[in-house]
Amino acid sequence: MSAAVFPTLAGLGWEINRTPVWKTRLQESVSGKQTSIADWSYPRWQWELTYDFLRQGTVHGSAYAEFAQLAGFFNQRQGQFDSFLYQDADDDAVTGQALGTGDGTTTAFQLIRPFGGFIEPVLAPNTISHVYLNGVNQPSGWSVSNWGVASPGVVTFSSPPGNGVVITADFSFYFPCRFTDDTMSFAKFMSALYDAKKVAFASIK
């Protein structure tokens, strides 16, 4: 699984579609009574981006390669084959996030973040600014597992926090994602200018 970060390009349009997706099974008896089974404990997220322009070549005396950068990133992933990391500008950091309470034995705590009251695990940490025990910053004595390992996004202490000790953290994060198609369409509408009407991808677990 790749840890390549989705590129930030100037031509990104204002409209960004973001959709939470769940997987639920509904079983209906002959009487019409329904039973629902939730297969997932947290959603996948889908994004659709639009690029109004992607420059390629010389524009007003300056050289650009945004079209090649996005197309190259897609080709490096081999379409849907490989993963990448996406930073959502409106959902990429938390401050003072509670991760759990020590019991004198547990050393590992999953990074999590709330969004509208719903809690989800963070699987691809970016920068861990601070880790606190009962509000006291701990500059050392802990490590964080990154995306690509068996248990990503876990803070592990060298010594277990004491019983009743509250663990909190300040950190930024990415969403691990995969393109939802093996094709990406670009249109040239002017000299050295392309657009991309649909760049779609979804988070993975």
Buried (B, 14 or more C-beta within 10 A) or exposed (E): BBEEBBEEBEBBEEEBEEEBEEEEEEEEEEEEEEEEEEEEEBBBBBBBBBBBBBBBEEBEEEEBEBBBBBBEBBEEBEBBEEBBBBBBEEBBBBEEBBBBBBEEEBBEBBBBBEEEEEEBBBBBBBEBEEBBBEEEEBEEEBEBBBBBEEEBBBBBBEEBBEEEBBBBBBBBBBBBBBBBEEEBEBEEEEEBBBBBEEBEBBBBE
